[in-house]
Amino acid sequence: MPHARETAVYTHGHHESVLRSHTWRTARNSAAYLLGALKPHMRILDIGCGPGTITADLAALVPDGHVTGLDREPGILGRARAVADERGLTNADFVTGDVHALDFPDDTFCVVHAHQVLQHVGDPVAALREMRRVTKPGGYVAVRDADYAAMTWYPESAGLDDWLDLYRRVARANGGEPDAGRRLKAWALEAGFTDVTATTGTWTYSTAEERAWWSGLWADRTVASAYAERAVAGGHATRERLEAAAAAWREWGGREDGWFAVLHGEILCREGA
């Protein structure tokens, strides 16, 4: 039976403001729940690898193994290869592919990892079934996704309230599920996993440097990325509304008492031995 192909549109695109966020990610700040399960010999598939910073960290943690980074966008893989080369890693390679139809045999990998992927795909249960298919018996499927409705901040901001409402509507119109974090366990059970450990993790931004970085990238993303184009083209927002949301981000970023927390759902699924 043929596998389904991706039907959703990646909401963010690969604007510089998006890559600014993606290149900040490390195994420690984005995959800590997985690290205790890693062994030096493991073969890992990192789905949605983007610019490869997490992929490179995983490769360093399995020096006797191998990591394959996979992304739908061939243009981003040059960045990922450069990161691996800069770190002197020889046990990583990078390929294009679709999580709904992985071009690997059954039982290929010890670990299949996906960070901030399922919120953007058209059929997350089918994606998890494919991830499970290519995982060896006794191996792990590890997934972490943000939950936008659970994001919280201080002080209150009508502009950020509007940003969040708009983002969730645009993401859903693109075929994704922005509140994926809370759904990961349910999706995993529907995909046939029976050994699922569900946890949560957070990113918190409160220092002046953190606020400037987080607010700046979201202000830029809101008006200049593929998200902005899709928000306007889809009739969800005017340019003026996007500019107002970006201004709200900058205002929040300048507040000494500003605080922002991103909640993530995490699942570590053990494939039956």
C-alpha positions in Angstrom: 0.0 0.0 0.0 1.5 3.4 -1.0 2.3 5.8 1.8 0.6 9.2 2.0 2.6 12.2 1.0 2.8 15.5 2.8 -0.2 17.8 2.3 0.5 20.6 4.8 2.5 23.8 4.0 5.4 24.6 6.3 4.1 27.8 8.0 7.4 29.5 8.9 9.4 29.0 5.7 13.2 29.6 5.9 13.5 33.3 6.3 16.6 34.5 8.3 14.4 35.2 11.3 13.3 31.5 11.3 16.9 30.2 10.9 17.9 32.6 13.7 15.7 30.5 16.0 16.6 27.1 14.5 20.4 27.5 14.7 20.0 28.3 18.5 18.7 24.8 19.1 20.9 22.2 20.7 20.4 18.7 21.9 20.7 20.0 25.5 18.0 22.7 25.2 15.8 20.9 22.7 16.2 17.1 23.2 17.2 16.6 26.9 14.5 14.1 27.4 16.2 11.8 24.8 19.8 12.0 25.8 19.7 9.4 28.6 18.6 6.8 26.2 21.5 7.3 23.7 24.4 4.8 23.4 27.7 5.4 21.5 26.9 2.9 18.8 23.4 4.1 17.8 22.2 4.9 14.4 19.9 7.9 14.5 17.5 9.5 12.0 16.9 13.2 12.7 13.7 14.3 10.9 13.2 17.9 10.0 16.9 18.6 10.8 16.9 22.1 9.3 20.3 23.8 9.7 21.6 20.7 11.6 22.6 22.0 15.0 20.7 19.3 16.9 21.8 16.7 14.3 25.5 17.6 14.9 25.1 17.4 18.7 23.5 13.9 18.3 26.3 12.8 16.1 28.9 13.9 18.7 27.0 11.9 21.3 27.1 8.6 19.2 30.8 8.6 18.1 30.7 4.9 17.2 27.3 5.3 15.4 25.8 7.4 12.7 23.2 10.2 12.3 21.2 11.0 9.2 19.6 14.4 9.1 16.5 14.6 6.9 14.6 17.6 5.7 12.1 18.3 2.9 13.9 21.4 1.8 17.2 20.7 -0.1 18.3 24.3 0.2 18.7 24.1 4.0 20.9 20.9 3.9 24.0 22.8 2.8 23.8 24.7 6.1 23.5 21.5 8.0 26.5 19.9 6.2 28.6 23.0 6.9 27.7 22.7 10.6 28.8 19.1 10.7 32.0 19.9 8.8 32.9 22.8 11.1 32.7 20.5 14.1 34.8 17.8 12.4 32.0 15.2 12.4 32.5 12.3 10.0 29.5 10.3 11.2 26.7 12.4 9.8 25.0 12.7 6.4 22.0 14.7 5.2 19.2 13.7 2.8 15.9 15.1 1.5 12.7 13.2 2.4 9.1 13.2 3.5 8.2 11.9 7.0 5.0 10.4 5.6 7.0 8.2 3.2 10.5 7.6 4.5 12.9 6.1 2.0 14.5 3.6 4.3 13.9 -0.1 5.0 12.0 -1.4 8.0 14.0 -1.6 11.2 16.9 0.7 10.1 17.5 3.0 13.0 18.0 2.8 16.8 16.5 6.2 17.3 14.1 8.3 15.1 14.0 11.9 16.4 11.8 14.8 15.3 11.8 18.2 16.9 9.1 20.7 16.1 7.9 18.6 13.1 4.5 17.1 13.8 2.9 20.4 14.4 3.5 21.2 10.7 2.6 17.9 9.0 -0.7 17.0 7.4 -1.1 13.5 9.1 0.9 13.2 12.3 -0.3 9.8 13.1 0.8 8.5 9.7 4.1 10.2 10.2 4.5 8.4 13.6 3.7 5.1 11.9 6.4 5.7 9.4 8.9 6.7 12.1 7.9 3.5 14.0 8.4 1.4 10.8 12.0 2.4 10.3 12.9 1.9 14.0 14.6 -1.3 15.1 12.9 -3.4 17.8 14.0 -2.1 21.1 14.7 1.3 19.6 13.1 4.7 20.3 10.9 7.3 18.5 11.5 10.6 20.2 9.3 13.6 19.4 9.1 17.1 20.9 6.6 19.8 19.8 5.6 23.2 21.1 2.0 23.9 22.2 1.1 27.4 21.1 -2.1 27.7 23.2 0.0 26.9 26.3 2.5 29.7 25.6 2.3 32.3 28.3 3.9 35.7 29.0 4.0 38.7 31.3 3.0 41.5 31.2 -0.4 41.1 29.5 -0.4 42.3 25.9 -3.4 42.6 23.7 -1.0 42.7 20.8 0.5 39.4 21.7 -2.9 37.9 22.3 -3.8 38.9 18.7 -0.5 37.5 17.4 -1.2 34.1 19.0 -4.8 33.9 17.8 -3.6 34.8 14.3 -0.7 32.4 14.2 -2.9 29.5 15.3 -5.4 30.2 12.6 -2.8 30.6 9.9 -1.0 27.3 11.0 -4.3 25.4 10.9 -5.2 26.9 7.5 -1.8 25.5 6.3 -2.8 22.0 7.4 -0.9 21.9 10.6 -1.7 21.7 14.3 0.0 24.5 16.4 -1.2 22.9 19.7 0.6 19.7 18.9 2.4 19.3 22.2 -0.6 18.2 24.2 -1.6 15.7 21.4 1.7 13.8 21.1 0.8 11.0 23.4 -2.6 10.5 21.9 -1.1 10.5 18.4 1.5 7.9 19.5 -1.1 5.6 20.9 -3.2 5.9 17.7 0.0 5.1 15.7 0.3 1.8 17.6 2.9 2.5 20.2 2.2 0.9 23.6 5.3 2.0 25.5 5.0 5.8 25.6 6.7 8.1 28.2 5.2 11.6 28.0 7.0 14.5 29.5 7.2 18.3 29.1 10.0 20.8 28.6 10.1 24.5 28.4 12.1 27.4 26.9 12.0 30.5 29.1 13.0 34.0 28.0 13.4 36.7 30.6 16.9 38.3 30.7 17.4 41.4 28.6 19.4 39.5 26.0 16.9 36.6 25.8 14.0 39.1 25.5 15.7 41.0 22.7 16.5 37.8 20.8 13.1 36.2 21.1 11.1 39.3 20.5 13.3 40.4 17.6 13.0 37.1 15.7 9.3 37.0 16.2 8.8 40.6 15.2 10.8 40.0 12.0 9.1 36.7 11.3 5.7 38.2 11.7 6.2 40.8 8.9 9.0 39.3 6.7 8.8 35.5 6.5 6.7 33.0 4.6 4.3 33.1 7.5 3.5 36.8 6.8 3.0 36.1 3.1 0.6 33.2 3.9 -1.3 35.3 6.5 -2.0 38.0 4.0 -2.6 35.8 1.0 -5.0 33.6 3.0 -7.1 36.6 4.0 -6.2 36.1 7.7 -4.6 39.5 8.3 -3.7 42.8 6.7 -0.1 44.1 6.5 -1.2 46.7 9.1 -2.3 43.9 11.5 1.0 42.1 11.1 2.9 45.4 11.7 0.8 45.9 14.9 1.7 42.4 16.1 5.4 43.0 15.4 5.2 46.3 17.3 3.7 44.4 20.3 6.6 42.0 20.2 9.1 44.8 20.3 7.3 46.5 23.1 7.3 43.3 25.1 10.9 42.8 24.4 11.8 46.2 25.9 10.0 45.5 29.2 12.4 44.9 32.1 9.8 42.8 33.7 9.1 40.8 30.5 8.9 37.0 30.7 7.9 34.4 28.1 7.6 30.6 28.5 7.1 28.1 25.7 5.7 24.7 26.8 6.6 21.6 24.8 5.1 18.1 24.8 7.7 15.3 24.6 7.2 11.6 23.9 9.8 8.8 24.1 8.3 5.7 22.5 10.0 2.3 22.9 9.4 0.1 19.9 8.6 -3.5 21.0 11.7 -5.8 21.2 
